[in-house]
């Protein structure tokens, strides 16, 4: 179980709706090992999971510039 993929966050963006630009696509993965490590983190500390989401959302926010791109999509999936 520790090597299994537990969650994934993907950010895509582009100019033409539905046509993603690979230069602006990033994927964050959260594995069973990350999940086990998060169980040992105190409740007042950020987990690997929360850091993954924060990084993905920050990246998506940074791409949200209508002078450069027309759309940004974030997909978060728990498995």
FENHULIN-V507604 format. One record per backbone hydrogen bond with DSSP energy under -0.5 kcal/mol. NH is the residue of the N-H (numbers start at 1). CO is the residue of the C=O. If there is no record, write none. Layout:
BEGIN
NH:CO + NH:CO
END
This chain:
BEGIN
4:1 + 6:30 + 7:30 + 8:77 + 9:28 + 10:75 + 11:26 + 12:73 + 14:71 + 17:15 + 19:16 + 20:18 + 21:13 + 22:20 + 24:21 + 25:22 + 26:11 + 26:24 + 28:9 + 30:7 + 32:4 + 33:2 + 35:31 + 36:32 + 37:33 + 38:34 + 39:35 + 40:36 + 40:37 + 41:38 + 45:42 + 51:47 + 52:48 + 53:49 + 54:50 + 55:51 + 56:52 + 57:53 + 58:54 + 59:55 + 60:56 + 61:57 + 62:58 + 63:59 + 64:60 + 64:61 + 65:63 + 68:65 + 69:65 + 70:14 + 71:14 + 73:12 + 75:10 + 77:8 + 79:6
END
